[in-house]
Amino acid sequence: MPSFFTISLLHWNRTVNNRKMPWKGEKDPYKVWLSEIILQQTRVEQGRDYYERFIQSFPTVTALAEAPDDAVFKLWEGLGYYTRCRNLLASARFIAYELKGIFPQTYEDILNLKGVGPYTAAAIASFAYGLPHAVIDGNVIRVISRIFGIAAPLKESGSAQIYKMLADELLDKSNPAEYNQAIMDFGALVCKPRQPLCVTCPLQTDCEAYRNGWVDQLPVKSAPLEKRKRYLHYLVFHYNGKVYCRKREGKDIWQNLFEFYLYESKKLLSARKLESTPFFTEMLQGINYRIHYISPVYKQQLTHQQLSGRFFEIIVDHKPAGMEGFIAIEENRISTLAMPRFILSYLHEKNVNLNTLKAGIKDR
């Protein structure tokens, strides 16, 4: 029999909750999976437009599987965490070609898809197939921690099992899809991380955190990891109406995205310091060049990295040395390349028209 918590939560969902999302109530496993991958580490407000563009461009898993990598990465551009996009393509092709287009139908088989963890597998299993698997994300953990007064620190050994056991116990197994959506919505709309709506909360009288004044302390967070600091110097070489770009390889950030020539150092360099480095003098030896524009400093926070960098637009009369793997891109084609948000922010804030890049080659 459902607990009082579960009954109260479902009553709130049916009478008060009016949260609208394009994937809400969706039963097509492909669309559920796509929405969940997009929403990994992404706010609903940001993910909504991406989801709708993906569904319009790739209405089926086979359509996504058959799409060129660059087209998919271009559509994903700006969403970040590009490993998700690589996994999305790998899983789509596995389903389309190995499983004959039939999406996995059990929790275990869904969990075997690349890029799918326990939360995503539970969400797809419950929303698409009505299987009794409880979702456990940040919203769910926060609600459970506060309502039941659980002080087990996040990411501490044993804490995950505590939350999983209680989440499974609270799940309405006869209606897992509605329950899972309801508890996530409740965490997003009422039991929020900051400034929760405790005064009007329908579960207030049964909330241990509210009763004991622990709302701001729960859930107990682990100590934040120290971020690695990186200093990026992008050299935007212009030659004969073209710009040199390459696709990033390897296992570093932004794999498969395009970028300009990158030089990293232990600190951020001025143009004068940059020109005095051995790499710069060797690269441009015997070449006439002019540093045409130096950007302000741009910053971006990644999960475990703190990025700072500048862009140096340089006009040259020959292709610089050490440009293996770089291709000369017509300036009116730059807008077709998938680039990381760090570069897009620079281009946008410099008020560059990506179709002509006209600001990059005229005197200032």
SULCORNOR-V854685 format. One record per residue. D_FIRST is the distance of its C-alpha to the first C-alpha in Angstrom with 2 decimals. Layout:
d_first = {D_FIRST & D_FIRST}
This chain:
d_first = {0.00 & 3.83 & 6.47 & 9.38 & 11.41 & 9.66 & 9.66 & 13.21 & 14.34 & 13.64 & 15.33 & 18.21 & 18.50 & 18.87 & 21.16 & 23.15 & 23.19 & 26.35 & 27.09 & 29.23 & 29.81 & 31.56 & 29.07 & 25.93 & 24.15 & 26.59 & 25.75 & 29.11 & 28.56 & 32.11 & 31.62 & 28.28 & 30.03 & 33.09 & 31.28 & 29.43 & 32.72 & 34.54 & 32.00 & 32.21 & 33.99 & 34.84 & 33.96 & 32.43 & 35.55 & 37.83 & 35.87 & 35.54 & 39.23 & 39.38 & 36.48 & 38.19 & 41.54 & 40.19 & 38.53 & 41.82 & 43.96 & 41.81 & 39.57 & 38.58 & 38.12 & 41.45 & 43.23 & 42.09 & 43.12 & 46.56 & 47.25 & 49.87 & 48.60 & 50.70 & 49.32 & 45.72 & 46.64 & 48.56 & 45.54 & 43.47 & 46.30 & 45.32 & 41.64 & 42.38 & 40.85 & 42.76 & 41.29 & 38.35 & 40.86 & 42.43 & 39.11 & 38.22 & 41.46 & 41.14 & 37.67 & 38.76 & 41.77 & 39.81 & 37.47 & 40.42 & 42.88 & 41.05 & 37.96 & 40.01 & 38.11 & 34.69 & 32.06 & 29.98 & 26.69 & 24.74 & 23.63 & 26.31 & 29.04 & 28.31 & 28.47 & 31.92 & 33.36 & 35.84 & 34.60 & 30.89 & 28.84 & 25.20 & 24.22 & 26.19 & 25.02 & 21.32 & 22.23 & 24.23 & 21.79 & 18.91 & 21.21 & 23.58 & 21.64 & 17.93 & 17.33 & 14.32 & 16.51 & 16.10 & 19.37 & 21.03 & 24.09 & 25.90 & 23.91 & 20.53 & 22.13 & 23.68 & 20.57 & 18.64 & 21.88 & 22.54 & 19.21 & 18.70 & 22.47 & 22.89 & 26.64 & 26.84 & 29.74 & 29.26 & 30.92 & 31.38 & 30.80 & 27.28 & 25.84 & 24.58 & 22.53 & 20.95 & 19.90 & 18.78 & 16.51 & 14.80 & 14.77 & 13.16 & 10.38 & 9.84 & 10.35 & 8.48 & 9.54 & 9.96 & 12.20 & 13.64 & 17.01 & 16.19 & 13.98 & 16.79 & 19.46 & 17.93 & 17.78 & 21.27 & 22.63 & 21.34 & 23.21 & 26.23 & 26.52 & 25.19 & 24.62 & 27.93 & 29.99 & 32.73 & 32.74 & 28.98 & 28.25 & 26.93 & 28.58 & 26.68 & 23.41 & 20.40 & 18.69 & 21.94 & 21.08 & 18.35 & 20.56 & 22.29 & 25.03 & 25.95 & 25.95 & 28.21 & 30.33 & 29.24 & 28.45 & 31.70 & 31.33 & 27.92 & 27.29 & 30.25 & 32.45 & 34.74 & 38.49 & 39.73 & 41.81 & 45.50 & 46.44 & 49.37 & 52.12 & 54.01 & 57.12 & 57.79 & 61.13 & 61.04 & 64.47 & 64.61 & 67.77 & 69.45 & 72.15 & 73.75 & 70.94 & 68.26 & 65.74 & 64.81 & 61.14 & 59.21 & 55.73 & 54.06 & 53.41 & 52.01 & 48.74 & 49.43 & 47.86 & 48.39 & 49.01 & 50.35 & 51.15 & 54.75 & 56.67 & 60.25 & 62.20 & 60.35 & 61.98 & 59.92 & 61.43 & 60.53 & 61.10 & 61.63 & 65.21 & 67.59 & 69.67 & 72.66 & 70.74 & 69.17 & 72.62 & 73.95 & 71.41 & 72.84 & 70.25 & 71.25 & 75.01 & 74.78 & 72.51 & 74.88 & 78.15 & 80.80 & 78.59 & 79.35 & 76.25 & 75.31 & 72.18 & 71.59 & 68.46 & 66.40 & 62.95 & 61.35 & 58.75 & 55.32 & 52.20 & 48.75 & 45.82 & 43.97 & 41.08 & 43.49 & 46.84 & 48.94 & 51.48 & 54.74 & 57.50 & 60.43 & 61.84 & 65.56 & 67.00 & 70.11 & 72.70 & 74.52 & 77.42 & 76.13 & 72.87 & 72.24 & 72.21 & 69.03 & 67.12 & 66.09 & 62.97 & 63.61 & 64.41 & 66.35 & 64.16 & 65.74 & 64.83 & 63.51 & 61.01 & 59.32 & 56.70 & 55.58 & 54.71 & 51.28 & 51.89 & 49.78 & 48.93 & 51.46 & 54.28 & 52.94 & 52.83 & 56.47 & 57.56 & 55.74 & 56.93 & 60.43 & 60.24 & 61.16 & 61.03 & 59.45 & 61.35 & 64.75 & 64.28 & 67.38 & 67.03 & 67.25 & 70.83 & 72.79 & 74.60 & 73.25}
